[in-house]
Amino acid sequence: MGIRQVWACNLMEELQKMDAALHHHKVVSMDSEFPGFLRKTPRRSDELSAFADMKFNVDNMKIIQLGITLSDENGIIAGTWEFNFKFLIETEVFYDPKSIEFLKESGIDFEELRINGIDQLFFSNMFTHVLSRHRDLKWLTFHGLYDLAYMVKLVTKKPLPVSMLDFTEIIATVFGCCVLDVKYMARFYDDLHRGELGLEKLAKILGVKRVGGSHQAGSDSLLTARVFATMKTMYGIEESRFVGFLYGVTTRICEPVSTQVLPTFPRCCEPGIPQLCQVLPASRYCRPMIHGVFLYPPIIQHQYRVL
């Protein structure tokens, strides 16, 4: 299966295809490429320091590629898209020159990005619209903290929040709580070296072949999807054990616990029910909204009979 290259000229066409595929292929594997690290976090750093470094890096740099692979619960893949964003080395203030050279050697064409890359603001608006049409998506990553951080920044058009807790709550609001990190899952299996391997070596152990080149977002997202499907088959993985956990992060992704006063429904409620505002959990009844667009809309079951 090939990887669909997406540029400014075919963005709308490919987003329409992705939108159609999402109706029956709700497992979304993602990967990103970005211009390195301005602050490199030492291996044994505490979570507070690691998040501060990540926030500084993501807030000051731009995503270069986004890879998305859609599959169903049986691992059947609908397609892989590689979104290539406009990136002008000449005008970018913050990037790691060594990382740029590494990405060039991996096959990323920065001249093509300069000429035909996708405008990030336009992509954000269109991609958010697609997300708003689909519920109950399952998101897959491999060592996905930075991938999710760049996605949050891309969708919200804002800097990252100031704490890891706030960050995980935004992830839950934007993407839902069903986020799985394949590297975190591998920690619990001895023959997978307890998660200490990269994606490429893990795939080799599982006998999964790569399509495309390494360190390109589309190929990495496709390999993540195939590795996940193979792990499920080989180990009979119970996903609920791993939902919401990211490799290297102790804070679990879950919906914030809060309440919100709901409006009354005076014309459609059954007579006899007091027309009073009710205080109910916001996460169950309120559709999250960012920049005027509803995201991850839950199924709402009101206890009212329409007359």
Secondary structure, DSSP 4 states (H G I P E B T S, - for coil): --EEEE-GGGHHHHHHHHHHHTTT--EEEEEEE----SSPPPTT--HHHHHHHHHHHHHHS---EEEEEEE-TT--EEEEEEEEB---TTT-S---HHHHHHHHHTT--HHHHHHHPBPHHHHHHHHHHHHTT--S-EEEESS-HHHHHHHHHHHH-S---SSHHHHHHHHHHHH-S-EEEHHHHHTT-GGGGGG-S-HHHHHHHHTPPP-S-TT-HHHHHHHHHHHHHHHHHHH---GGGTTT--TT--SPP-----EEEPPP-TTTSPTTS-----EEEHHHH---EETTEE-SPPPP--S----
